Amino acid sequence: MPETVPTTTMPTTTASATRVEDIAILGVGMHPWGKWGRSFVEYGVKAARDALGDADVAWDEIQFVSGANTIRCGYPGYVSASTFANALGFTGCQLASSYAACASGATALSIARAQILAGVCDVALVVGADTTPKGFLAPNVGDRPDDTDWLRFRLLGATNPAYFALYARRRMELFGDTPEDFAQVKVKNSRHAVTNPNARYTKEYHPEDIENSPMVADPLRLLEICATSDGGAALVVSSLEYARSKGVQSPVRVSGISTVSPTYPNTVIELPYMASDSWAEVGSTDESFKATIAGRAYEEAAVGPDDLDCAEVYDLSSAYELDWYEYIGLCERGDATKLLHSGDTSLGGRIPVNPSGGLGAFGEAVPAQAIAQVCELTWQLRGEAGERQVPDAKVGLSINHGMYGHGSSVIVTR
């Protein structure tokens, strides 16, 4: 049954959100993405120290550490906040560790913001890092028949690339998108990544390069699917009062965060779940989880899609980026390829998307990637992004989502 698509360009929200007080981003730091073969702790500590130095905040001034977990690295990965705090030198600060798959970084940031706005602390470190195995992500070893993520591999053979290909096929069926359209996303993002020192892949690719790369999951080729990577990212965030006490009068601010869940009916399958709510039973064909994620962040920040100067979106595949154009309200549903080919989402265009190069240039370091998106937006709003700079950027949005229904969107302003 084909989808009836909504016509509005403003993402929907699932519950009313009030304007939330901003917090300041005092410092950002990153360990370059790649395959380094070392402990994730090393990457996180490097990113944290860079963020502390950028903020001019000493480690012993940090009152709260919010860690984004990795589940592939044993117990140290499950308790990332204490792991990083231990590596930096325990100081008695408060800790919290979060896991929400690809939304882990945004979840960790939301916890730090809550601590600050509640008056529990004035300044916090948010950090995530990962070391990934060779090849595409796979389920952990062992038999877990009550684990839907384990089941989607075992029952459906639905690896992540197969999942991304289903989304690409869906766009082809609904909107007439072509493999050539998808390739142009990779072309654009590779051009953005060329001068990014933190990106893993800094080669500029052309359509023929993509066409000549191996087919992985039809219609997606190897160069159109993000790799798995090692990497780390960190933020130092604080109350506005604390920022002023450090002499920072006009910081980049976190103005909205969305960590929403799906609502019933969720009529588009989202792995690892293997079925959707029934259109026939509920009589609704226009709801999807991803269309609701940005709405909460927009409401909290009191901005909308037309206010954005740049965006970092979750391009697990080239085709996937096109969905996000529509879900964050940059164009009508089905018009993403028009927006792409107009040049509007390229550097120099109306709303550059993935000026960092995106996940296609970085790869997945799961707990770090939502934090890394905020790092990029911070550099853009500070005017520190070098040759990939978006001129006069004042409002930026990041978006991705984690398995099992974890929304993830952050809006930063200046």
Secondary structure, 3 states (H helix, E strand, C coil): CCCCCCCCCCCCCCCCCCCCCCEEEEEEEEEEEECCCCCHHHHHHHHHHHHHHHHCCCHHHCCEEEEECCCCCHHHHHCHHHHHHHHHCCCCCEEEEECCHHHHHHHHHHHHHHHHHCCCCCEEEEEEEECCCCCCCCCCCCCCCCCHHHHHHHHHCCCHHHHHHHHHHHHHHHHCCCHHHHHHHHHHHHHHHCCCCCCCCCCCCCHHHHHCCCEEECCEEHHHECCECEEEEEEEEECHHHHHHCCCCCCEEEEEEECCCCCCCCCCCCCCCCCCCCHHHHCCCCCCCHHHHHHHHHHHHCCCHHHCCEEEECCCEHHHHHHHHHHCCCCCCCCHHHHHHHCCCCCCCCCCECCCCHHHHHCECHHHHHHHHHHHHHHHHHCCCHHHCCCCCCEEEEEEEECCCEEEEEEEEC
